[in-house]
Amino acid sequence: MSFLTELILFISFIILGLYLPGKFFLTKLRLTKEFPQELFLSLGIGILLFTLISYVLSWLKLDNLILPFILLIDFLAIKNKDFLPHLNKNHFKPLLVVLIFALFFSLSMIITGKFGETIIYRQDDLWHLALIFWQPK
């Protein structure tokens, strides 16, 4: 896959797999916050829900139901029509600064990895992979 395809898939997962389920349950809990808190709470709850759903369904040997279950929650979130974040004009500039710095500081992680037939790695990436795949006997 190309870099652009992987980026689109990743952003789609963040929106559909994390933000919308988190926003749905945040709405169901009747918690209303301003934009930055609402965004981060929705993402945090979405991460917890995705982890819980994945864990429970994999424990029940129903791994194939993870995607339909998440898509059902996404459908219910979109049906409520309150899934878009409400951006206050005072929060736009700080959010833009945070996004620019997040992209800047994650650049070293973005430009490493496997691209086609080329593998780009940093000093200790191979050591970390060895630790991940090492299994004690």
N, C-alpha and C positions, 0 to 999 in steps of 0.2 A: 504494500500500500504506500501511497505517496504521503508526504508530510502533511499536505493540505487535507487529505482524506482523513488521516488520523486525528488532526486537529478538530475537524468538523465532528467526528465521532465522539471525541472527548468532550467538547462543549455541549453536544447533544445529550450525552450521558449526564453531565452536571445539571443541565436544565430538566431533562425528563426523569432521570433516575434519582436525583437528590433534591433539587429545589422544589419541584411541583409536589412530590409527596410530603416534604417538610412543610410547605406552605399550606397544603390541605389540612394536615393535622394541627398546624398552628391556628388556622381558622376554626377548626372544630373545637379546639381548646379555648376559643374566644380570647386569645391573646393578641392585643393590638399594640404595635410599637411603631416608631418612626422608621424611616427607610433603612439606615445602616443596621439597626438592631433587628429589624424584620428580615432583612436579607441574610444576615449571619445566623439568626435563630432558625430560619427555614432551612438553610444549608446544614446546620448542625443536627437538627431533628431529622432531616433527610438522610444524612450519613448514618445516624443511629437506626433509623427505620430500615434502610437498605441492608445494613449489617444484620439486624435482627431477623428480617424476612429471609435473607439468604441463609443464615444459620439454621433457622427453624425448618425451612423447606429442604435444605440439604440433609439435616438430621432425619427428616421423614422420608428421605430418598425421593423427593419430588423436585429435583433441581430444575427440571424443564418448566416448572410453573413460576419461576422467579420473574421472567420477563412479562408474561401475561398479568401477573399480580401487580407489578409496578405500572404497567400500562393501564390497568383498571383504576388504580389510584390517580394516575395522570388524567384519565378521562373524567373522574369525579372532581378533580381540582379545576379543570377547565370548565366543567359544567357549572361550578359555583360562580364563575365570572369575576372572581376576586383574586386572581393569581398574579397579576402584574404588580410589581413594587411601585409604591407611591414616592417618587423622588422629589424631595424638597430642594429648592434652588440653593439653599445654604449648604447643602451637602454635596453639590455637584463638583466643586473644585477640589475639596479634600479627597473625594472618591477617585477623581481623575489622577491625582498625585499618587494615591495608593496603588492604582492599577498600573501606572507607568513604572513605579519602583518595583512592583511585583514582577512585571515583565523583565525589567532590567536585571534584577537579582536572580531570576530563574533562567536567564539566558544560558548559563553554564550547564544547566540540566537539560535544556531544550536541544542544544547542539551536540549532545553526546548520544550514543545509542547505535542502532543498526539502521543504515540507510542503503537499501538495495544489497549489494555485495560487500559494502564497506562497513566495518565496525570501528567506531570512534570511542575511545575510552580514556578516562583520566588515570591518575597515578594508582589509586587504590580500588578501582572498580573490579579488577580481576580478583583481588583478595576478598572483597565482599561477596562476589559470586561463589568463590570457593567455600566461604563460610556458610552460605545459604545451602549449597548442595552437599555439604559434608554431613554424613550421618554416622554417629558413633556406633560401634559394634558391641 
